[in-house]
């Protein structure tokens, strides 16, 4: 008897869902987007400046240290750091990174890399869907330049 009630409930639920899906567009809720058409963007990173200081012995250059936090599954938009020299050190988690023309690399806590001035950072992402990743990033840039310039949307 329980199986019959359960099966009847499933049949009723299926009929309601099917009739709603087959209803004319005007009868559906305005602004409702089908689940299959919904595209979710991965979360992005956040950058917090720790120190920004003009280099006293190198005219026109600034030293900036930052903490970059990547929530679980976060991905940065492809970008450049202008003419800055960049040093990145993984404080926590695991980050996948790729510079233009180079292979994809995975960096874990305690590992680091450098980016030459003008490098195109085509991939930067937290590999974990459950744990954050954190980087210490040092920039030596031209004074007044933006530290990160995202690629234009495609």
N, C-alpha and C positions, 0 to 999 in steps of 0.2 A: 504494500500500500504506500509506503514511504517513497519507493522508487517511482511509482505512478505520479504522485504529487510533485516530486522533484522534476521528472521529465515534463510534466504539464507546465510547471513554472518556467523551465527553460524554453519550451515551445512558445509560451506567451511572451516572454522577454524577447525572443528572436523575432516574433511577428511585429512587436512594437518597434524594434530597431529597424526592421526592413521597411515598415510603412513610413517611418520618419525619413529614411534615406530616399525612398521613392516619391516623397511628396513633392509637388511642384515647388520651384524655387521661391515663389512669392509666399508660400506657407512656412518656409523655414525661417528661423530667427535671423533678423537682419544683422549683418556683420559677423555671422558665425562662419568660421573657417574650418573646412574639413580637417581632421587630424592629419591625414596624409599630406596635406598641403602646408602644414605648419613646419617652418624651418627654424630650428633653434640655433643660435650662435653660441659658441663656447664662451665661457667667461674670459675676461682679459686680465692682464697683469696690472699691478699698481706699483708706482715708483715713489719712494719717499727719500728726499734729499737729507743726508746726514751733515755734510760739510761742503761748502762751495767757497773757494778762495783763489784769488789771483796768485799765480806763481811769481814770487818776487824776483827770481833770477831768470825768468823766461818771459820777456815782454810780449803781451798780447795773448797769453795762455792762461787758462783757468783749470784748476784741479777740482773735480766734483766727485764725492763718494755718495752712493745711493744704496738703498735696500730695495730690491724688486721682489714683490710677493706674487706668486702664481697660485691661485686657489686650485683645488682639484680640477683636472681636465682643462685648465686655462691655456689659452694660446694667444700669442702676440700677433698683431697684424704685421705682415712683412714691412720692413723699415730699414732706414739708414741712420747713422749717427754723424752725418756730415763729415767734417774733416777731423773728427775726434779719434784719438787712440783709445781703445776700450779694453779693460781687463775685467773679466767676470769670474767669480769664485762661488761655487755652490755651497751654501751654508746648511741647507736642509733639502731633502727630497732628491728627485731625479729629473733632469731637464734634457730634452732632445733639442738639438740646435743644428742649423745648417746655414752656412754663408754661401753666397752665390758662387757657383763653379766648384764647390767642394762637396764631399760626401756628408750625409747626415751623421752626426755624432751624438752619443748619449753620455751625459756627465752626471756623476753621482756626488753625494756629499764629500767635500774635500778636494774635488777636482776643479780645474780652471781652464780658461782659454783666453786668447786675445783676438781682437778684431782690428785690422789695420784701418787707417783713415780711408773713408769712402766705401768700405765694405757694405755689401747688400745682405742684410740678415733676412733670409727668405723663410726660415722656420725657427720658432722658439716656442716650446710647449712643455707643460708639466705632463709627464708620462703617466702619472697616477690619477685615477678617478676618485680616490678617497683621501689622499694625503696632500697637503700643500707642499710647494717647493719655494725656496727662498735663495736669492742671489745677492751677493755684495758686488756691485758694479762700480768701477772707477773709470772716470772719463778725464782725459787731458784734451781740452777743446780750445778752439779760438774763443776768446772772451766775447760773450754776447750771443754766440751761436746756440740754436736749439739743440738739445741733447738727443732727441729722437724725432725723426720725421717719418710718419707712416706713408706707405705707398698709397696712391689714390685708389679709391674703390674701383673694381672692374665692372 
